[in-house]
Structure formats: structure tokens, C-alpha cells
Amino acid sequence: MRFVCLIYNSADTDGTLSPAEGDELVRAHFRYDEELERNGIMIHSDALEGPDSASVLRVRQGVLSSTDGPYVETKEHLAGIYIIEAADLEEARKVVAGIPSVRFGAIELRPVRILTLPP
């Protein structure tokens, strides 16, 4: 089964890590990513720029509109993603428990829904 792991950081804690702590968190992510790749679990991972760099796009009645970020008032923002392959939800939870950012924020684990083209 394929899962998406959405990493959320708290706006209250953003910027509170020292440079050394931030560097160690990045190194920990790279080490964990390599482990997941070796075990055939990792499909893809990326960190995201902050919410102030986001845009929200919509098409309504054929007209495209764009709103630049930050666009929502929230204490947490999407900071990164992992896309993994796991046998089941329990295995996926174990993978998420090892993602270094889980110690500082929250990670939403969501199964990927496989769509098929309707007849």
C-alpha cells in the first residue's frame, strides 16, 4: 500500500531550534531517508518552503484566480512530505514514528486512494 506522510510544523516552534539543532534535524532526515531507501520503503520525500511562499489557485466559472500566501490563519503549516510503500497501516505507522520531524510537529498519515478510469 502507498501512503503519504504530511509533515506539519507548529508556527509556535518554527525558528526556535538553534542552528546546530536545525542542522542535526536535517542530518537525521537524510539518515532516515537513506535507511528507508535501502529497505525499499521510500518512494519520495521533500521539505517545503514556508507558508509565505505558497499560492492557492482556483478556477471558478472558467476564471483562474491566485492568492499568495500565507493564506490561512493556523498554528501549523505543511512543511514536508514523504511518500512511502508499506504492507499495511501498522507498518506505515512504524515508519512515521521514525521520521525525525515527528518530535517537533505532527505527521498526518494518509493512504493513497488508487483511482481507475471509469468505463
C-alpha positions in Angstrom: 0.0 0.0 0.0 1.1 3.5 -0.7 0.9 6.2 1.9 1.5 9.9 2.1 3.0 11.3 5.3 2.3 15.0 5.6 4.7 16.8 8.0 3.3 19.7 9.9 5.3 22.2 11.9 3.9 24.5 14.5 4.2 28.2 13.9 4.9 28.5 17.6 8.1 26.4 17.3 9.4 27.5 13.9 12.7 29.2 14.3 13.2 28.0 17.9 15.8 25.4 17.1 19.4 26.6 17.3 21.4 26.5 14.1 23.2 23.3 15.4 19.8 21.7 16.3 18.4 22.6 12.9 21.5 21.1 11.2 21.1 17.9 13.2 17.5 17.6 12.3 18.3 17.9 8.6 21.1 15.3 9.0 18.7 13.0 10.9 16.2 13.3 8.0 18.9 12.4 5.4 20.0 9.3 7.5 16.4 8.1 7.9 15.7 8.7 4.2 18.7 6.6 3.3 17.5 3.8 5.6 14.0 3.9 4.0 15.5 3.8 0.5 17.7 0.8 1.4 14.7 -1.1 2.7 12.6 -0.3 -0.4 10.1 1.8 1.6 10.8 5.3 0.4 9.2 6.5 -2.8 9.9 10.2 -2.4 10.4 12.9 0.2 10.8 16.6 0.2 10.8 19.6 2.5 8.6 22.5 1.6 9.3 26.2 1.7 7.4 28.2 4.4 3.7 29.1 4.0 4.6 32.7 3.0 5.9 31.3 -0.3 2.6 29.4 -1.1 -0.1 30.3 -3.6 -3.6 28.9 -3.7 -5.2 28.6 -7.2 -8.8 28.2 -8.1 -10.8 28.1 -11.3 -14.3 29.3 -10.9 -16.6 29.8 -13.9 -13.6 29.4 -16.2 -11.5 32.1 -14.5 -8.2 31.4 -12.8 -7.5 33.2 -9.5 -4.4 33.1 -7.4 -3.9 34.1 -3.8 -0.4 34.4 -2.5 0.5 33.1 1.0 0.3 33.0 3.8 -3.3 32.2 3.0 -4.6 30.6 6.1 -4.6 31.5 9.8 -3.3 28.4 11.5 -0.8 27.4 14.1 0.5 24.6 11.9 1.7 24.5 8.3 2.6 21.8 5.9 6.4 21.6 6.0 7.2 18.4 4.1 6.0 15.1 2.6 7.1 11.5 2.4 5.5 9.0 0.0 6.1 5.5 1.2 5.2 1.9 0.4 4.2 -0.2 3.4 2.5 -3.5 3.8 -0.3 -2.1 5.9 -1.3 0.8 8.2 0.6 -0.6 11.1 3.9 -0.8 9.2 3.3 2.8 7.9 2.8 4.0 11.4 6.1 2.5 12.4 7.8 4.3 9.5 6.2 7.6 10.6 7.3 7.1 14.2 10.9 7.2 12.8 10.6 10.4 10.8 12.7 13.0 12.7 10.2 15.8 12.4 7.6 13.9 14.4 9.4 15.0 17.5 8.7 18.7 16.8 5.4 18.7 14.9 2.7 16.3 13.7 2.6 14.0 10.8 -0.7 13.1 9.1 -0.6 9.6 7.6 -3.0 9.1 4.8 -3.4 6.0 2.4 -3.2 6.9 -1.3 -6.5 6.2 -3.0 -6.0 4.3 -6.2 -8.2 5.6 -8.9 -9.2 3.8 -12.0 -10.6 5.2 -15.2 -14.3 4.7 -15.2 -15.7 2.7 -18.2 
